[in-house]
Amino acid sequence: MKPISILNDVLGPVMRGPGSHTAGAYHLAALARSLLGAEPAEAEIVFDPDGSFGRAYQEQAADRAFTMGLLAIPLTDERFAQALEIARKEKTTIRFVTEKLPEANHPGSVRMRLKSRDGQEVTVFGNSIGGGQVEIYLLEGWPVSLAGAAHEVLVETEEAAEGEIERQIRSDRFTLGEPRLERRGGRTLIGARRTGSLPESLADDLRKHPQVHRLWQARPLMFAKRGQPAFADAAEMIQVCRKRSLSAGKLGAWYEAQMFGISEEEVVVEMVRRFEIMFGSVEEGLRGRGSMQLLHSSAHKIMAADRADRLPAGGLHTRAAARAMAAMHVNCSMGVVCAAPAAGSAGVLPGVTATLLLERQVSKRAIADALFAAGLIGMIVAQRATFAAEEAGCQAEIGAAGAMAAAAVVEAAGGTAQQAADAAAVCLQNTMGSVCDHVQGIPEIPCHTRNAIAASSAFVVADLILGGYENPIPLDETIDAVYAAGKMMPCELRATSLGGLAATPSALKLRRLR
């Protein structure tokens, strides 16, 4: 089982829009800079023309995000839009190239070559795998697996010295698990995950060792993970909740606390902070400001029409939908949002949780529990499938967000873990087969209205389950079926903007607003 964290991998990162690859690009660049061990003077970023970056890296502001990561400027910094100009002023040369990458193993693959001002160099291959999550899979030709979930130490040494070097790396209590060894041509790469960086004295000793050729270190991108998954699937999660008399939300808080080795109170405080960011994106979006690339802001107009009783139905479901669109307006204006689980679905949970707070008077503490319940569902999706539309279509992003949101509503209403899982399953069943066909490679059309419908549907499905509907196909099987269906989709319907609505004459003729 993968050690998936709710805060790191499901309801995060806190990022700037418009897309998950915006955060993915930042994280890849930050890891590469960390491995270089110095400020880069030159960088070459290469995308495969058939991959998701190659087709739309400028539309998703990935060029700015890579630059921010290389310059070690926080992604949420207000200077994001000026990132390329900042790099030029600092005399950091960054080239973006599109060419065939034979080593690419994912639609989000990228090659990064960095050179520091004192002549150090590093070449890495990495993937942006959805929801801001990344993986470095090649380091100077060595196979690795670096996700930014812990402090990483990698030492290239002569094979004859590997035992000695391994003992030195493990000489304190900060190493997690067993070091990983890769061998080739008489040399060994020793990789160790740690809860803290190497002491500087030990790092110096390793660099000076006559049989050590190279030492790389990388800092974690987010909270360092220390624990292990407590259950493998939804069925086991439900059993644990029954055994301990816990709701899904309470179990989610416990799970996250043991994952990081901190108290439940601390993870609840952080979850409330994430909610406040979500709520802030809704408030900002409803002001009608910000500039998107294809759409004009409309969420504030829908809310005004509802208040004036000018809609045929209106009500809570419509307002939840409008709030979801508001958060997406901010996302697509390069504003600050919380990926949930991806940037292209960053409106669903904000729309739902803001509605719970404003219209059902659910406290922020109870909303934190609702978000932990949503996070547990997302964690199970990530274990069994993916959040990447490049792999499984829109059903893996907005579909997953809708499932998580339905579980959140059930939790807020006092439902059980079984009911939360059933609500999530029904939502996924309703969105199965949904393709990713964002127009012109921009997560606006049809992403905004799909976020809106997912938010509204979360309340409907929660009502169905709590009202007595018995779901016949459990969540685990539903997730597996969704993933299998996604794998059957042609690449034209998986985030390439080559099929579906993206290929219609009207979509191709749309003019950019900025």
C-alpha positions as a Python dict, from the first residue, in 0.01 Angstrom:
ca = {
    (1, 'M'): (0, 0, 0),
    (2, 'K'): (113, 353, -75),
    (3, 'P'): (149, 581, 230),
    (4, 'I'): (-106, 834, 107),
    (5, 'S'): (-177, 1141, 319),
    (6, 'I'): (-507, 1327, 317),
    (7, 'L'): (-345, 1670, 360),
    (8, 'N'): (-48, 1610, 130),
    (9, 'D'): (-205, 1405, -147),
    (10, 'V'): (-584, 1447, -141),
    (11, 'L'): (-695, 1783, 4),
    (12, 'G'): (-391, 1975, -105),
    (13, 'P'): (-164, 2126, -197),
    (14, 'V'): (-259, 2486, -142),
    (15, 'M'): (-161, 2627, -479),
    (16, 'R'): (-222, 2873, -757),
    (17, 'G'): (-438, 2775, -1049),
    (18, 'P'): (-531, 2704, -1314),
    (19, 'G'): (-440, 2334, -1323),
    (20, 'S'): (-296, 2049, -1118),
    (21, 'H'): (7, 2057, -1345),
    (22, 'T'): (69, 2410, -1218),
    (23, 'A'): (137, 2266, -872),
    (24, 'G'): (300, 1957, -1025),
    (25, 'A'): (543, 2175, -1221),
    (26, 'Y'): (632, 2372, -909),
    (27, 'H'): (694, 2058, -705),
    (28, 'L'): (906, 1895, -978),
    (29, 'A'): (1120, 2207, -1004),
    (30, 'A'): (1153, 2235, -625),
    (31, 'L'): (1270, 1874, -600),
    (32, 'A'): (1517, 1922, -886),
    (33, 'R'): (1661, 2236, -725),
    (34, 'S'): (1690, 2052, -395),
    (35, 'L'): (1881, 1767, -564),
    (36, 'L'): (2111, 2018, -734),
    (37, 'G'): (2193, 2152, -390),
    (38, 'A'): (2245, 2507, -509),
    (39, 'E'): (2077, 2797, -685),
    (40, 'P'): (2042, 2711, -1054),
    (41, 'A'): (2195, 2945, -1311),
    (42, 'E'): (2063, 2750, -1610),
    (43, 'A'): (1774, 2510, -1656),
    (44, 'E'): (1637, 2321, -1953),
    (45, 'I'): (1285, 2183, -1914),
    (46, 'V'): (1183, 1934, -2183),
    (47, 'F'): (829, 1811, -2252),
    (48, 'D'): (716, 1530, -2480),
    (49, 'P'): (491, 1668, -2758),
    (50, 'D'): (240, 1388, -2695),
    (51, 'G'): (222, 1455, -2321),
    (52, 'S'): (2, 1686, -2119),
    (53, 'F'): (276, 1946, -2060),
    (54, 'G'): (380, 1956, -2424),
    (55, 'R'): (30, 2042, -2537),
    (56, 'A'): (-65, 2308, -2284),
    (57, 'Y'): (217, 2408, -2048),
    (58, 'Q'): (167, 2781, -2110),
    (59, 'E'): (-213, 2761, -2080),
    (60, 'Q'): (-173, 2589, -1743),
    (61, 'A'): (91, 2844, -1633),
    (62, 'A'): (335, 2557, -1585),
    (63, 'D'): (618, 2771, -1725),
    (64, 'R'): (566, 3018, -1442),
    (65, 'A'): (530, 2737, -1188),
    (66, 'F'): (854, 2565, -1295),
    (67, 'T'): (1026, 2901, -1269),
    (68, 'M'): (890, 2972, -920),
    (69, 'G'): (1011, 2631, -802),
    (70, 'L'): (1357, 2681, -950),
    (71, 'L'): (1383, 3025, -786),
    (72, 'A'): (1255, 2887, -451),
    (73, 'I'): (970, 3140, -441),
    (74, 'P'): (649, 3009, -277),
    (75, 'L'): (385, 2910, -531),
    (76, 'T'): (127, 3129, -357),
    (77, 'D'): (351, 3439, -384),
    (78, 'E'): (175, 3739, -541),
    (79, 'R'): (456, 3769, -798),
    (80, 'F'): (352, 3446, -971),
    (81, 'A'): (243, 3616, -1294),
    (82, 'Q'): (583, 3790, -1319),
    (83, 'A'): (790, 3474, -1259),
    (84, 'L'): (957, 3467, -1601),
    (85, 'E'): (1055, 3833, -1572),
    (86, 'I'): (1197, 3773, -1223),
    (87, 'A'): (1416, 3491, -1358),
    (88, 'R'): (1552, 3720, -1630),
    (89, 'K'): (1631, 3991, -1376),
    (90, 'E'): (1814, 3737, -1159),
    (91, 'K'): (2007, 3618, -1468),
    (92, 'T'): (1866, 3267, -1440),
    (93, 'T'): (1831, 3119, -1789),
    (94, 'I'): (1535, 2884, -1823),
    (95, 'R'): (1452, 2717, -2155),
    (96, 'F'): (1133, 2526, -2228),
    (97, 'V'): (1169, 2271, -2508),
    (98, 'T'): (921, 2033, -2667),
    (99, 'E'): (1083, 1721, -2813),
    (100, 'K'): (1036, 1346, -2803),
    (101, 'L'): (1128, 1189, -2468),
    (102, 'P'): (1194, 815, -2515),
    (103, 'E'): (1224, 779, -2136),
    (104, 'A'): (875, 921, -2075),
    (105, 'N'): (652, 673, -1890),
    (106, 'H'): (353, 896, -1810),
    (107, 'P'): (153, 1169, -1987),
    (108, 'G'): (296, 1417, -1735),
    (109, 'S'): (663, 1328, -1790),
    (110, 'V'): (932, 1597, -1806),
    (111, 'R'): (1313, 1609, -1821),
    (112, 'M'): (1498, 1874, -1621),
    (113, 'R'): (1867, 1961, -1662),
    (114, 'L'): (1996, 2211, -1407),
    (115, 'K'): (2336, 2378, -1373),
    (116, 'S'): (2443, 2590, -1078),
    (117, 'R'): (2660, 2902, -1086),
    (118, 'D'): (2954, 2703, -950),
    (119, 'G'): (2924, 2433, -1218),
    (120, 'Q'): (2725, 2161, -1042),
    (121, 'E'): (2482, 1978, -1270),
    (122, 'V'): (2193, 1736, -1232),
    (123, 'T'): (1955, 1570, -1478),
    (124, 'V'): (1628, 1422, -1359),
    (125, 'F'): (1313, 1280, -1515),
    (126, 'G'): (987, 1326, -1331),
    (127, 'N'): (611, 1296, -1363),
    (128, 'S'): (325, 1520, -1262),
    (129, 'I'): (73, 1252, -1174),
    (130, 'G'): (-235, 1454, -1081),
    (131, 'G'): (-355, 1666, -791),
    (132, 'G'): (-15, 1833, -762),
    (133, 'Q'): (150, 1501, -680),
    (134, 'V'): (483, 1426, -846),
    (135, 'E'): (750, 1160, -873),
    (136, 'I'): (1115, 1183, -977),
    (137, 'Y'): (1185, 847, -1142),
    (138, 'L'): (1532, 891, -1294),
    (139, 'L'): (1828, 1069, -1132),
    (140, 'E'): (2140, 1084, -1350),
    (141, 'G'): (2025, 762, -1514),
    (142, 'W'): (1957, 582, -1183),
    (143, 'P'): (1602, 454, -1123),
    (144, 'V'): (1458, 625, -815),
    (145, 'S'): (1118, 704, -665),
    (146, 'L'): (1113, 1046, -499),
    (147, 'A'): (776, 1203, -421),
    (148, 'G'): (874, 1475, -174),
    (149, 'A'): (710, 1290, 114),
    (150, 'A'): (1024, 1273, 332),
    (151, 'H'): (1384, 1385, 348),
    (152, 'E'): (1569, 1186, 82),
    (153, 'V'): (1938, 1094, 84),
    (154, 'L'): (2098, 928, -219),
    (155, 'V'): (2462, 826, -236),
    (156, 'E'): (2642, 689, -542),
    (157, 'T'): (2934, 480, -423),
    (158, 'E'): (3164, 201, -530),
    (159, 'E'): (2991, -131, -473),
    (160, 'A'): (3270, -244, -241),
    (161, 'A'): (3188, 37, 3),
    (162, 'E'): (2810, 8, 3),
    (163, 'G'): (2792, -171, 339),
    (164, 'E'): (3001, 93, 512),
    (165, 'I'): (2810, 382, 356),
    (166, 'E'): (2474, 225, 439),
    (167, 'R'): (2576, 189, 804),
    (168, 'Q'): (2676, 555, 818),
    (169, 'I'): (2344, 667, 672),
    (170, 'R'): (2155, 453, 924),
    (171, 'S'): (2367, 560, 1221),
    (172, 'D'): (2087, 765, 1378),
    (173, 'R'): (1716, 707, 1443),
    (174, 'F'): (1587, 922, 1159),
    (175, 'T'): (1595, 666, 877),
    (176, 'L'): (1256, 533, 768),
    (177, 'G'): (1251, 167, 672),
    (178, 'E'): (1527, -10, 482),
    (179, 'P'): (1753, 180, 240),
    (180, 'R'): (1701, 102, -129),
    (181, 'L'): (1994, -27, -332),
    (182, 'E'): (2047, -9, -708),
    (183, 'R'): (2360, -157, -866),
    (184, 'R'): (2523, -114, -1205),
    (185, 'G'): (2877, -125, -1345),
    (186, 'G'): (3045, -181, -1010),
    (187, 'R'): (2864, 108, -844),
    (188, 'T'): (2570, 125, -604),
    (189, 'L'): (2309, 392, -547),
    (190, 'I'): (2193, 389, -185),
    (191, 'G'): (1865, 570, -122),
    (192, 'A'): (1722, 638, 222),
    (193, 'R'): (1404, 811, 335),
    (194, 'R'): (1443, 1005, 660),
    (195, 'T'): (1238, 1216, 898),
    (196, 'G'): (1520, 1470, 906),
    (197, 'S'): (1813, 1574, 690),
    (198, 'L'): (2161, 1429, 735),
    (199, 'P'): (2373, 1604, 998),
    (200, 'E'): (2610, 1836, 810),
    (201, 'S'): (2915, 1663, 960),
    (202, 'L'): (2798, 1325, 826),
    (203, 'A'): (2717, 1475, 487),
    (204, 'D'): (3070, 1621, 470),
    (205, 'D'): (3223, 1285, 566),
    (206, 'L'): (3029, 1112, 290),
    (207, 'R'): (3130, 1371, 29),
    (208, 'K'): (3496, 1328, 125),
    (209, 'H'): (3486, 948, 125),
    (210, 'P'): (3725, 823, -147),
    (211, 'Q'): (3472, 571, -281),
    (212, 'V'): (3171, 804, -285),
    (213, 'H'): (3110, 965, -623),
    (214, 'R'): (2804, 1177, -552),
    (215, 'L'): (2569, 1272, -269),
    (216, 'W'): (2222, 1412, -334),
    (217, 'Q'): (1969, 1530, -78),
    (218, 'A'): (1609, 1647, -119),
    (219, 'R'): (1381, 1810, 133),
    (220, 'P'): (1013, 1711, 166),
    (221, 'L'): (765, 1920, -28),
    (222, 'M'): (500, 1907, 246),
    (223, 'F'): (454, 1731, 579),
    (224, 'A'): (702, 1444, 615),
    (225, 'K'): (520, 1111, 633),
    (226, 'R'): (620, 878, 914),
    (227, 'G'): (330, 635, 945),
    (228, 'Q'): (187, 362, 727),
    (229, 'P'): (-159, 309, 575),
    (230, 'A'): (-401, 171, 833),
    (231, 'F'): (-633, -3, 585),
    (232, 'A'): (-618, -114, 224),
    (233, 'D'): (-968, -39, 99),
    (234, 'A'): (-1311, 99, 181),
    (235, 'A'): (-1436, -232, 318),
    (236, 'E'): (-1157, -240, 574),
    (237, 'M'): (-1208, 129, 654),
    (238, 'I'): (-1575, 64, 731),
    (239, 'Q'): (-1483, -232, 954),
    (240, 'V'): (-1236, -18, 1150),
    (241, 'C'): (-1500, 252, 1199),
    (242, 'R'): (-1753, -3, 1326),
    (243, 'K'): (-1501, -164, 1559),
    (244, 'R'): (-1394, 169, 1709),
    (245, 'S'): (-1739, 335, 1694),
    (246, 'L'): (-1600, 617, 1481),
    (247, 'S'): (-1740, 814, 1193),
    (248, 'A'): (-1538, 836, 873),
    (249, 'G'): (-1434, 1189, 964),
    (250, 'K'): (-1306, 1095, 1310),
    (251, 'L'): (-1114, 803, 1163),
    (252, 'G'): (-967, 1034, 899),
    (253, 'A'): (-830, 1269, 1164),
    (254, 'W'): (-678, 976, 1354),
    (255, 'Y'): (-530, 836, 1033),
    (256, 'E'): (-365, 1165, 940),
    (257, 'A'): (-224, 1220, 1289),
    (258, 'Q'): (-51, 881, 1290),
    (259, 'M'): (72, 938, 934),
    (260, 'F'): (265, 1247, 1046),
    (261, 'G'): (338, 1147, 1404),
    (262, 'I'): (155, 1450, 1547),
    (263, 'S'): (-160, 1504, 1753),
    (264, 'E'): (-514, 1491, 1616),
    (265, 'E'): (-563, 1846, 1739),
    (266, 'E'): (-278, 1962, 1514),
    (267, 'V'): (-418, 1797, 1202),
    (268, 'V'): (-764, 1938, 1278),
    (269, 'V'): (-616, 2288, 1303),
    (270, 'E'): (-452, 2240, 964),
    (271, 'M'): (-775, 2108, 812),
    (272, 'V'): (-963, 2413, 938),
    (273, 'R'): (-695, 2626, 772),
    (274, 'R'): (-750, 2439, 444),
    (275, 'F'): (-1124, 2501, 474),
    (276, 'E'): (-1066, 2871, 529),
    (277, 'I'): (-863, 2880, 207),
    (278, 'M'): (-1149, 2702, 28),
    (279, 'F'): (-1404, 2942, 176),
    (280, 'G'): (-1185, 3237, 79),
    (281, 'S'): (-1176, 3118, -281),
    (282, 'V'): (-1557, 3107, -284),
    (283, 'E'): (-1585, 3458, -139),
    (284, 'E'): (-1330, 3596, -384),
    (285, 'G'): (-1495, 3429, -681),
    (286, 'L'): (-1835, 3570, -591),
    (287, 'R'): (-1696, 3923, -616),
    (288, 'G'): (-1679, 3872, -992),
    (289, 'R'): (-1321, 3993, -1025),
    (290, 'G'): (-1027, 3817, -1184),
    (291, 'S'): (-949, 3742, -1545),
    (292, 'M'): (-992, 3397, -1695),
    (293, 'Q'): (-876, 3289, -2040),
    (294, 'L'): (-1205, 3183, -2202),
    (295, 'L'): (-1492, 3252, -1963),
    (296, 'H'): (-1636, 3561, -1800),
    (297, 'S'): (-1720, 3534, -1429),
    (298, 'S'): (-2079, 3425, -1379),
    (299, 'A'): (-2110, 3281, -1027),
    (300, 'H'): (-2206, 3618, -878),
    (301, 'K'): (-2477, 3660, -1143),
    (302, 'I'): (-2627, 3320, -1061),
    (303, 'M'): (-2633, 3402, -689),
    (304, 'A'): (-2798, 3738, -760),
    (305, 'A'): (-3062, 3570, -977),
    (306, 'D'): (-3133, 3322, -698),
    (307, 'R'): (-3169, 3599, -440),
    (308, 'A'): (-3411, 3780, -671),
    (309, 'D'): (-3618, 3463, -713),
    (310, 'R'): (-3564, 3471, -1090),
    (311, 'L'): (-3465, 3104, -1127),
    (312, 'P'): (-3708, 2820, -1206),
    (313, 'A'): (-3584, 2613, -910),
    (314, 'G'): (-3303, 2783, -721),
    (315, 'G'): (-3235, 2692, -361),
    (316, 'L'): (-2949, 2526, -176),
    (317, 'H'): (-2840, 2305, -467),
    (318, 'T'): (-2812, 2598, -706),
    (319, 'R'): (-2623, 2807, -451),
    (320, 'A'): (-2380, 2521, -385),
    (321, 'A'): (-2325, 2498, -761),
    (322, 'A'): (-2263, 2872, -792),
    (323, 'R'): (-2016, 2863, -502),
    (324, 'A'): (-1828, 2579, -672),
    (325, 'M'): (-1808, 2789, -988),
    (326, 'A'): (-1684, 3086, -785),
    (327, 'A'): (-1389, 2886, -653),
    (328, 'M'): (-1311, 2771, -1007),
    (329, 'H'): (-1320, 3134, -1126),
    (330, 'V'): (-1040, 3205, -877),
    (331, 'N'): (-851, 2893, -980),
    (332, 'C'): (-859, 2989, -1348),
    (333, 'S'): (-755, 3347, -1270),
    (334, 'M'): (-432, 3206, -1121),
    (335, 'G'): (-562, 3269, -771),
    (336, 'V'): (-491, 3067, -457),
    (337, 'V'): (-701, 2752, -411),
    (338, 'C'): (-678, 2415, -242),
    (339, 'A'): (-652, 2123, -484),
    (340, 'A'): (-934, 1884, -391),
    (341, 'P'): (-821, 1643, -513),
    (342, 'A'): (-699, 1832, -822),
    (343, 'A'): (-703, 2190, -943),
    (344, 'G'): (-953, 2108, -1216),
    (345, 'S'): (-1193, 1998, -941),
    (346, 'A'): (-1100, 2269, -690),
    (347, 'G'): (-1454, 2407, -678),
    (348, 'V'): (-1656, 2106, -565),
    (349, 'L'): (-1561, 2076, -198),
    (350, 'P'): (-1540, 2453, -142),
    (351, 'G'): (-1890, 2489, -287),
    (352, 'V'): (-2026, 2212, -66),
    (353, 'T'): (-1849, 2303, 258),
    (354, 'A'): (-1926, 2675, 223),
    (355, 'T'): (-2291, 2581, 179),
    (356, 'L'): (-2280, 2361, 490),
    (357, 'L'): (-2137, 2650, 691),
    (358, 'L'): (-2366, 2922, 559),
    (359, 'E'): (-2693, 2735, 513),
    (360, 'R'): (-2680, 2444, 756),
    (361, 'Q'): (-2485, 2623, 1032),
    (362, 'V'): (-2227, 2344, 1047),
    (363, 'S'): (-1935, 2457, 1263),
    (364, 'K'): (-1581, 2480, 1126),
    (365, 'R'): (-1479, 2195, 1357),
    (366, 'A'): (-1754, 1975, 1215),
    (367, 'I'): (-1658, 2081, 862),
    (368, 'A'): (-1304, 1964, 939),
    (369, 'D'): (-1451, 1620, 1017),
    (370, 'A'): (-1651, 1634, 693),
    (371, 'L'): (-1332, 1710, 502),
    (372, 'F'): (-1150, 1424, 674),
    (373, 'A'): (-1432, 1194, 563),
    (374, 'A'): (-1394, 1329, 210),
    (375, 'G'): (-1020, 1280, 240),
    (376, 'L'): (-1059, 915, 339),
    (377, 'I'): (-1264, 853, 25),
    (378, 'G'): (-999, 1030, -181),
    (379, 'M'): (-724, 829, -16),
    (380, 'I'): (-898, 505, -119),
    (381, 'V'): (-942, 636, -475),
    (382, 'A'): (-571, 721, -487),
    (383, 'Q'): (-480, 375, -355),
    (384, 'R'): (-687, 190, -613),
    (385, 'A'): (-692, 428, -909),
    (386, 'T'): (-576, 783, -987),
    (387, 'F'): (-669, 1151, -975),
    (388, 'A'): (-506, 1212, -1313),
    (389, 'A'): (-741, 1293, -1600),
    (390, 'E'): (-452, 1200, -1831),
    (391, 'E'): (-494, 843, -1710),
    (392, 'A'): (-869, 803, -1661),
    (393, 'G'): (-1057, 1111, -1780),
    (394, 'C'): (-1268, 1365, -1594),
    (395, 'Q'): (-1426, 1091, -1382),
    (396, 'A'): (-1091, 1065, -1199),
    (397, 'E'): (-1088, 1435, -1108),
    (398, 'I'): (-1429, 1598, -1087),
    (399, 'G'): (-1592, 1257, -1050),
    (400, 'A'): (-1369, 1180, -751),
    (401, 'A'): (-1432, 1526, -605),
    (402, 'G'): (-1807, 1471, -626),
    (403, 'A'): (-1773, 1137, -448),
    (404, 'M'): (-1565, 1296, -175),
    (405, 'A'): (-1813, 1581, -138),
    (406, 'A'): (-2107, 1343, -99),
    (407, 'A'): (-1920, 1166, 181),
    (408, 'A'): (-1858, 1506, 342),
    (409, 'V'): (-2231, 1587, 339),
    (410, 'V'): (-2312, 1248, 493),
    (411, 'E'): (-2053, 1306, 766),
    (412, 'A'): (-2189, 1654, 841),
    (413, 'A'): (-2540, 1505, 868),
    (414, 'G'): (-2426, 1247, 1124),
    (415, 'G'): (-2413, 950, 887),
    (416, 'T'): (-2201, 639, 926),
    (417, 'A'): (-1884, 542, 741),
    (418, 'Q'): (-2088, 286, 546),
    (419, 'Q'): (-2328, 558, 434),
    (420, 'A'): (-2041, 790, 342),
    (421, 'A'): (-1884, 516, 129),
    (422, 'D'): (-2217, 436, -35),
    (423, 'A'): (-2278, 801, -121),
    (424, 'A'): (-1929, 822, -272),
    (425, 'A'): (-1992, 505, -473),
    (426, 'V'): (-2320, 633, -617),
    (427, 'C'): (-2158, 961, -720),
    (428, 'L'): (-1882, 774, -902),
    (429, 'Q'): (-2138, 547, -1066),
    (430, 'N'): (-2318, 855, -1196),
    (431, 'T'): (-2004, 1010, -1349),
    (432, 'M'): (-1847, 690, -1484),
    (433, 'G'): (-1721, 738, -1837),
    (434, 'S'): (-1689, 1116, -1811),
    (435, 'V'): (-1410, 1224, -2045),
    (436, 'C'): (-1155, 1503, -2000),
    (437, 'D'): (-1204, 1733, -2298),
    (438, 'H'): (-1113, 2076, -2163),
    (439, 'V'): (-1128, 2332, -2439),
    (440, 'Q'): (-793, 2466, -2564),
    (441, 'G'): (-613, 2285, -2282),
    (442, 'I'): (-759, 2522, -2022),
    (443, 'P'): (-959, 2391, -1722),
    (444, 'E'): (-1255, 2626, -1779),
    (445, 'I'): (-1491, 2470, -2036),
    (446, 'P'): (-1662, 2238, -1940),
    (447, 'C'): (-1480, 2214, -1606),
    (448, 'H'): (-1666, 2499, -1435),
    (449, 'T'): (-2014, 2363, -1495),
    (450, 'R'): (-1902, 2008, -1415),
    (451, 'N'): (-1773, 2132, -1078),
    (452, 'A'): (-2108, 2303, -1025),
    (453, 'I'): (-2309, 1990, -1101),
    (454, 'A'): (-2084, 1774, -882),
    (455, 'A'): (-2136, 2008, -586),
    (456, 'S'): (-2513, 2011, -631),
    (457, 'S'): (-2521, 1635, -683),
    (458, 'A'): (-2332, 1574, -358),
    (459, 'F'): (-2635, 1695, -163),
    (460, 'V'): (-2879, 1496, -378),
    (461, 'V'): (-2686, 1171, -341),
    (462, 'A'): (-2641, 1221, 34),
    (463, 'D'): (-3021, 1261, 57),
    (464, 'L'): (-3073, 940, -141),
    (465, 'I'): (-2846, 736, 85),
    (466, 'L'): (-2965, 884, 415),
    (467, 'G'): (-3323, 855, 290),
    (468, 'G'): (-3298, 481, 242),
    (469, 'Y'): (-3146, 396, -97),
    (470, 'E'): (-2937, 78, -68),
    (471, 'N'): (-2630, 86, -289),
    (472, 'P'): (-2574, -260, -443),
    (473, 'I'): (-2219, -208, -576),
    (474, 'P'): (-1967, -119, -304),
    (475, 'L'): (-1716, 162, -327),
    (476, 'D'): (-1408, -54, -387),
    (477, 'E'): (-1566, -230, -683),
    (478, 'T'): (-1698, 99, -817),
    (479, 'I'): (-1353, 259, -804),
    (480, 'D'): (-1203, -39, -985),
    (481, 'A'): (-1471, -18, -1254),
    (482, 'V'): (-1419, 357, -1298),
    (483, 'Y'): (-1044, 311, -1336),
    (484, 'A'): (-1090, 27, -1584),
    (485, 'A'): (-1329, 241, -1788),
    (486, 'G'): (-1079, 525, -1786),
    (487, 'K'): (-804, 299, -1915),
    (488, 'M'): (-1028, 210, -2210),
    (489, 'M'): (-1061, 573, -2317),
    (490, 'P'): (-856, 680, -2620),
    (491, 'C'): (-590, 941, -2552),
    (492, 'E'): (-804, 1200, -2733),
    (493, 'L'): (-1046, 1189, -2439),
    (494, 'R'): (-786, 1204, -2162),
    (495, 'A'): (-671, 1565, -2113),
    (496, 'T'): (-520, 1613, -2458),
    (497, 'S'): (-791, 1851, -2587),
    (498, 'L'): (-809, 1647, -2908),
    (499, 'G'): (-1161, 1509, -2872),
    (500, 'G'): (-1502, 1568, -2719),
    (501, 'L'): (-1608, 1930, -2674),
    (502, 'A'): (-1250, 2046, -2729),
    (503, 'A'): (-1267, 1937, -3093),
    (504, 'T'): (-1591, 2118, -3180),
    (505, 'P'): (-1578, 2412, -3425),
    (506, 'S'): (-1706, 2656, -3164),
    (507, 'A'): (-1443, 2550, -2911),
    (508, 'L'): (-1163, 2586, -3163),
    (509, 'K'): (-1281, 2935, -3260),
    (510, 'L'): (-1306, 3072, -2906),
    (511, 'R'): (-1085, 3376, -2853),
    (512, 'R'): (-869, 3420, -2546),
    (513, 'L'): (-969, 3695, -2306),
    (514, 'R'): (-611, 3736, -2188),
}
